[in-house]
Amino acid sequence: MPDMSASVSLAMTHLVPLAKEVDENKVTPGVLGFIVFAAMALAVWALMKSMNRHMGKVKFKEQGERDGESAQTAADSRPRQG
């Protein structure tokens, strides 16, 4: 594996002059903040898509209620004797 310290020091020497141009009283999230925000946005989008898929599979009437309603309908359709 190549020596990473050389590339890190080279990157820092290029970034230090850029940092001196920025106002020291101003704080910004920068590229890392954007990357973290974008990753969180993608995760939320994936979770919402998954939730919608799972909510589509949910049956809102319980099995017992459905059987009771069908039995009631069958009882109402039978002719009354009397």
Kinemage of the C-alpha trace (Angstrom):
@kinemage 1
@onewidth
@group {chain A} dominant
@subgroup {mainchain}
@vectorlist {calphas} color= white
{ca met a 1} P 0.000 0.000 0.000
{ca pro a 2} L 1.469 3.393 -0.945
{ca asp a 3} L 2.532 5.873 1.689
{ca met a 4} L -0.556 8.012 2.399
{ca ser a 5} L 1.273 10.591 4.510
{ca ala a 6} L 3.000 12.049 1.445
{ca ser a 7} L -0.273 12.577 -0.409
{ca val a 8} L -1.929 13.986 2.724
{ca ser a 9} L 0.879 16.475 3.290
{ca leu a 10} L 0.776 17.473 -0.372
{ca ala a 11} L -2.986 18.029 -0.150
{ca met a 12} L -2.606 20.059 3.029
{ca thr a 13} L 0.042 22.307 1.447
{ca his a 14} L -2.416 23.086 -1.359
{ca leu a 15} L -5.365 23.648 0.988
{ca val a 16} L -3.609 25.863 3.536
{ca pro a 17} L -3.299 28.858 1.182
{ca leu a 18} L -6.993 28.487 0.321
{ca ala a 19} L -7.867 28.475 4.014
{ca lys a 20} L -6.019 31.771 4.554
{ca glu a 21} L -8.226 33.458 1.932
{ca val a 22} L -11.422 32.491 3.794
{ca asp a 23} L -12.781 34.820 6.472
{ca glu a 24} L -11.752 33.346 9.840
{ca asn a 25} L -15.003 34.487 11.494
{ca lys a 26} L -17.167 32.631 8.991
{ca val a 27} L -17.836 28.916 9.448
{ca thr a 28} L -19.238 26.811 6.606
{ca pro a 29} L -19.975 23.093 6.427
{ca gly a 30} L -17.880 22.611 3.294
{ca val a 31} L -17.734 19.591 1.045
{ca leu a 32} L -17.770 17.084 3.899
{ca gly a 33} L -21.009 18.591 5.227
{ca phe a 34} L -22.580 18.337 1.782
{ca ile a 35} L -21.496 14.707 1.391
{ca val a 36} L -22.927 13.780 4.806
{ca phe a 37} L -26.189 15.614 4.056
{ca ala a 38} L -26.492 13.941 0.635
{ca ala a 39} L -25.872 10.490 2.169
{ca met a 40} L -28.536 11.107 4.808
{ca ala a 41} L -30.979 12.316 2.143
{ca leu a 42} L -30.395 9.164 0.094
{ca ala a 43} L -30.887 6.994 3.183
{ca val a 44} L -34.189 8.728 4.012
{ca trp a 45} L -35.353 8.355 0.402
{ca ala a 46} L -34.530 4.623 0.454
{ca leu a 47} L -36.313 4.157 3.791
{ca met a 48} L -39.429 5.979 2.546
{ca lys a 49} L -39.487 3.867 -0.615
{ca ser a 50} L -39.174 0.696 1.463
{ca met a 51} L -41.895 1.880 3.853
{ca asn a 52} L -44.291 2.551 0.962
{ca arg a 53} L -43.621 -0.935 -0.405
{ca his a 54} L -44.299 -2.543 2.976
{ca met a 55} L -47.405 -0.433 3.625
{ca gly a 56} L -48.803 -1.677 0.324
{ca lys a 57} L -48.673 -5.236 1.674
{ca val a 58} L -50.583 -4.422 4.871
{ca lys a 59} L -54.146 -5.710 5.139
{ca phe a 60} L -56.164 -3.259 7.187
{ca lys a 61} L -59.080 -5.605 8.003
{ca glu a 62} L -58.390 -8.411 10.410
{ca gln a 63} L -59.280 -11.963 9.430
{ca gly a 64} L -61.853 -12.288 12.254
{ca glu a 65} L -63.730 -9.164 11.171
{ca arg a 66} L -63.892 -10.343 7.581
{ca asp a 67} L -65.251 -13.768 8.600
{ca gly a 68} L -67.854 -12.144 10.843
{ca glu a 69} L -69.028 -9.848 8.040
{ca ser a 70} L -69.304 -12.689 5.518
{ca ala a 71} L -71.232 -14.814 8.033
{ca gln a 72} L -73.595 -11.898 8.684
{ca thr a 73} L -74.134 -11.384 4.957
{ca ala a 74} L -74.837 -15.097 4.463
{ca ala a 75} L -77.336 -15.062 7.362
{ca asp a 76} L -79.124 -12.036 5.880
{ca ser a 77} L -79.423 -13.682 2.459
{ca arg a 78} L -81.093 -16.879 3.758
{ca pro a 79} L -84.861 -16.889 3.564
{ca arg a 80} L -86.530 -16.631 6.949
{ca gln a 81} L -88.761 -19.438 8.035
{ca gly a 82} L -91.597 -18.591 10.210
